Amino acid sequence: MADVVRWGPYREVARMTRMMDRMFGEMPQLWRGDFDGGEGTFPLDLYETDNEIVIRGTLPGVKPEDVDITISGDLLTIKGETKREEEKRHRNYYRQESWYGSFVRAITLPTQVDADKAEAVFEDGILKLTIPKAESARPKTITVKPAKMVEEEHKTPGSQKR
């Protein structure tokens, strides 16, 4: 014979709460806020070449004058605000909506850079930031010479071989 279990509505609510916590715990990006309507972050791509670091960020609906970029040591910070208002007037109704939000993204740069020569271009909602690497961080090419050539370069005039 099967066991009879008394149904309890609070137990069901607790079970659903645990399921929701587990679901949202696995997707923390949902809690950061969406970019258009609240405080949040935005996606960035970063790659390096021999001479520079290039960063691309997607900032839809943002005006270039609403973006602030700072470099302090090896920390790059991109922040700004979104402001959008929409108004529709029709014969039967009037609708006005406003969206305000801020965003910020701070990343540690992988190498020393020359911040004074950085260049930012903003087009069609895409920010492209090009930062030259510091001269000390750029790769150096070392020429490999045969040992015989090195010995000849280090000989001083007047010394003789025995």
Secondary structure per residue as TSV (DSSP state, phi and psi in degrees):
chain	resnum	aa	ss	phi	psi
A	1	M	-	360.0	139.1
A	2	A	-	-77.4	150.2
A	3	D	-	-74.3	142.7
A	4	V	-	-97.6	125.6
A	5	V	-	-115.6	129.3
A	6	R	-	-71.9	132.5
A	7	W	-	-78.2	132.4
A	8	G	-	-128.8	121.3
A	9	P	H	-63.0	-31.9
A	10	Y	H	-70.0	-32.6
A	11	R	H	-64.9	-40.0
A	12	E	H	-65.5	-41.1
A	13	V	H	-63.9	-42.6
A	14	A	H	-62.6	-40.6
A	15	R	H	-64.3	-43.2
A	16	M	H	-65.5	-37.0
A	17	T	H	-62.5	-44.1
A	18	R	H	-61.8	-40.8
A	19	M	H	-63.7	-42.5
A	20	M	H	-66.1	-42.3
A	21	D	H	-60.4	-42.5
A	22	R	H	-66.0	-41.2
A	23	M	H	-64.5	-47.4
A	24	F	H	-76.4	-22.4
A	25	G	H	-68.4	-29.3
A	26	E	S	-83.3	-11.7
A	27	M	-	-128.5	66.2
A	28	P	G	-64.9	-20.2
A	29	Q	G	-63.6	-22.4
A	30	L	G	-68.2	-26.9
A	31	W	G	-87.9	-5.1
A	32	R	G	-75.5	-15.6
A	33	G	-	100.1	143.9
A	34	D	-	-84.6	154.9
A	35	F	T	-67.1	-40.2
A	36	D	T	-72.2	-33.9
A	37	G	T	-118.3	0.4
A	38	G	S	-156.6	-174.5
A	39	E	S	-74.1	130.6
A	40	G	B	-171.2	-166.5
A	41	T	-	-113.8	-177.1
A	42	F	-	-147.2	157.5
A	43	P	-	-73.4	143.0
A	44	L	E	-131.3	143.7
A	45	D	E	-115.3	137.6
A	46	L	E	-132.7	133.1
A	47	Y	E	-145.2	159.1
A	48	E	E	-115.8	146.2
A	49	T	-	-114.9	-175.7
A	50	D	S	-62.6	-32.3
A	51	N	S	-112.6	-9.2
A	52	E	E	-154.2	166.4
A	53	I	E	-113.0	133.9
A	54	V	E	-119.3	130.3
A	55	I	E	-125.1	130.5
A	56	R	E	-122.0	131.3
A	57	G	E	-130.0	146.6
A	58	T	E	-98.9	118.0
A	59	L	-	-130.4	71.8
A	60	P	T	-67.0	138.5
A	61	G	T	75.5	6.9
A	62	V	-	-100.4	141.8
A	63	K	-	-91.3	145.9
A	64	P	G	-55.2	-34.5
A	65	E	G	-72.9	-10.0
A	66	D	G	-95.4	8.2
A	67	V	E	-112.9	131.5
A	68	D	E	-116.9	130.6
A	69	I	E	-122.9	128.2
A	70	T	E	-132.3	147.7
A	71	I	E	-126.0	122.3
A	72	S	E	-128.9	106.7
A	73	G	T	65.9	-119.2
A	74	D	T	-106.2	16.3
A	75	L	E	-107.9	120.7
A	76	L	E	-102.0	129.1
A	77	T	E	-125.0	127.7
A	78	I	E	-119.6	121.4
A	79	K	E	-142.9	162.8
A	80	G	E	179.9	-168.4
A	81	E	E	-136.1	147.4
A	82	T	E	-110.6	136.1
A	83	K	E	-138.0	124.9
A	84	R	E	-147.2	134.4
A	85	E	E	-127.7	142.6
A	86	E	E	-133.9	132.8
A	87	E	E	-134.1	131.3
A	88	K	E	-130.2	127.5
A	89	R	E	-119.1	123.1
A	90	H	-	-129.3	170.5
A	91	R	S	-62.1	-37.3
A	92	N	S	-94.9	-15.5
A	93	Y	-	-156.2	165.3
A	94	Y	E	-134.1	129.9
A	95	R	E	-132.7	133.1
A	96	Q	E	-135.8	128.1
A	97	E	E	-130.2	146.7
A	98	S	E	-132.2	139.2
A	99	W	E	-124.4	128.8
A	100	Y	E	-134.1	139.6
A	101	G	E	-167.7	162.0
A	102	S	E	-123.2	159.8
A	103	F	E	-142.4	154.4
A	104	V	E	-154.8	145.0
A	105	R	E	-145.6	124.6
A	106	A	E	-122.9	130.3
A	107	I	E	-134.1	150.8
A	108	T	E	-87.4	125.8
A	109	L	-	-74.0	143.3
A	110	P	S	-75.3	-10.5
A	111	T	S	-155.7	171.3
A	112	Q	-	-70.2	141.4
A	113	V	B	-128.2	164.4
A	114	D	-	-101.8	87.8
A	115	A	G	-62.3	-27.9
A	116	D	G	-66.2	-21.5
A	117	K	G	-105.5	12.2
A	118	A	-	-68.5	148.7
A	119	E	E	-134.4	131.2
A	120	A	E	-119.1	131.9
A	121	V	E	-125.9	134.9
A	122	F	E	-123.7	119.9
A	123	E	E	-147.5	129.7
A	124	D	T	52.4	41.2
A	125	G	T	79.3	6.4
A	126	I	E	-113.2	124.4
A	127	L	E	-97.0	127.2
A	128	K	E	-120.6	118.8
A	129	L	E	-114.6	122.8
A	130	T	E	-115.0	121.1
A	131	I	E	-123.1	116.6
A	132	P	E	-66.3	143.1
A	133	K	B	-72.1	150.7
A	134	A	-	-65.1	149.4
A	135	E	G	-55.3	-37.8
A	136	S	G	-68.9	-20.4
A	137	A	G	-93.9	-9.0
A	138	R	S	-76.6	146.6
A	139	P	-	-66.4	141.8
A	140	K	-	-109.6	140.7
A	141	T	-	-97.7	128.3
A	142	I	-	-113.1	123.5
A	143	T	-	-80.2	131.4
A	144	V	-	-90.8	125.9
A	145	K	-	-114.9	150.8
A	146	P	-	-65.2	148.5
A	147	A	H	-56.9	-36.8
A	148	K	H	-60.9	-40.9
A	149	M	H	-67.1	-38.2
A	150	V	H	-66.4	-42.1
A	151	E	H	-60.4	-41.0
A	152	E	H	-67.9	-35.4
A	153	E	H	-68.4	-31.3
A	154	H	H	-87.8	-8.1
A	155	K	-	-68.4	137.2
A	156	T	-	-95.8	148.9
A	157	P	T	-63.2	137.3
A	158	G	T	99.4	-18.1
A	159	S	-	-82.8	146.6
A	160	Q	-	-122.6	151.3
A	161	K	-	-84.1	142.3
A	162	R	-	-105.5	360.0
